[in-house]
Amino acid sequence: MSARSVRADQAPHRSSRRRSRTLATGAAGAAVAALLLSACGSGSSGGSGGTGFVAGKGGIATVKQADRKDAPSLTGTSLEGKALDLAGYKGKIVVVNVWGSWCAPCREEAPYLAKVAKETKPQGVEFVGINTRDPDRSPAKAFEKRFGVEYPSFYDPSGKLMLRFPKGSLNPQAIPSTLVIDREGKIAARALTPLNYTKMRKMIDPLLAEK
């Protein structure tokens, strides 16, 4: 068999691999697009059967300690271009807020998140943002300065970090979304609506009381 015929035989395999990669990329892109269609919306506080979480009033859903699922690994860079890894907060209660500088409800809740972040940090609570759909960092950094946000945020313009949360868990489904992760690294609560001070404390205080 000639070298030419070998290349010809290999060509369909290469073409098949390229098609597979294209389909996988397209599926991921479609999933991100579908998720971001709910941007600045109220989202849904419900979920599929067997998830173990309860949707409460005010768009806040919670999970009993025994039924919680592990939070995903989140790594990337911050708005300041520094390495950021969710695993660095192991043993802490972590509040993860998904936001964008373009999102009016995000601007509405930002002062409350900034206030609660300062109040609860001495109690072992850390806040981390996921900034999404901002085409560059400048508007997002201006947002943080305007509202006194001092905690770091992942820079995730395509929304891919949001897709790392497991299906059937309290995953983010709208912008803004806020999730609270317990000291064991498990997702304990989620809000799919903008939060005020009272709602934010309602999500965190029960976890502070857990042993």
Steps between C-alpha positions, in 0.01 A plus 500: 500500500639839402548795734233680301244222560584496873431870524176452313392228744587718796314804366149375595622433854645849530181646355292302752712626789464859378122458476489358855700793636278746313182336633636499856599866476162589352314314774697679771439834331128429470483409869671823598272700272189334645616572852577861426162557334366525855741785574356758736191285538344354807573145391332205666534394859378150431677194367455145382378229734743333738725802536440523873466878511207708613397824330412755762349845483693780333658275238737332748542123486679298768626145544516291816854436613484128420372556144746761377717451193862597458575835346704473181863589456521862387832636384591797284615858523353792688400837356847615603659219297610299805456124539181413687402155629188417699693220673702768678196565722480145635351488849323834454140584423515641147244725332522487121323780314456498122477852361564736212560874496226535235237334724263738685399246771871438562547869566199492731639225723871591489501736802334235717746231397792733568362584846435138600839392367673744737278403794544125470866473399614491867263203545668297228282596203661581166332656195606423142341641187467359150492790259344401170409649160722804548709514178792653688597556860468879515120530554510223761784662692314832493192318637704365793641843578158665483335257741792437733544135404829390652481122450644345180306386196581248231505661158278266296365690198368187324322358806682165489561489876125501559471175305735321738234481769348150498156440356238428762680720749435859595675623187488861377224548244473876467695820541522590779524170686644453847609168648624423849749216550540348845824427686510152346503641147137408427230722348253592773286783365422693185318817401401578141382852577681815617555497875458760770674498836237289676488231231878482488521441875220244474721293269817528709390498865376136510839384370682703762301310761594159357766294676 
